[in-house]
Amino acid sequence: MAETRQAQLDRVNAAIAAIEDGTMQSFTFAGRAVTHINLDVLYRERARLEPLAEREARGGGMRVRSGVVYRG
């Protein structure tokens, strides 16, 4: 089973916290090594995952109206 969006978000948040407080110098996410130098990558990933995790928690997904796919 694929990892949930919330689990991904939790890992990203843990990596951000660890890098910001100096306990971790790098983190591997989606096959990429992320360091404090490119912490902005983690911030962008968090911004991408937050709404997806919220939608997932509500049981959301894709729905079709009149043959048009809406995400939400």
C-alpha angles and dihedrals in degrees: 000000000000120000113263121247088243091055090050090048091049091053092048092049091048091051092049092050093047093049093045094051092045099244093115129040098186141013132194115227125169090348094307126112109229121194137179087269091066099030086134087075089063092046090053092046090051091050089051095047100044097073091040092053091048091051091047091051090053090051091249128154136134122331130185124226119180092340093308120115115227123189115215 
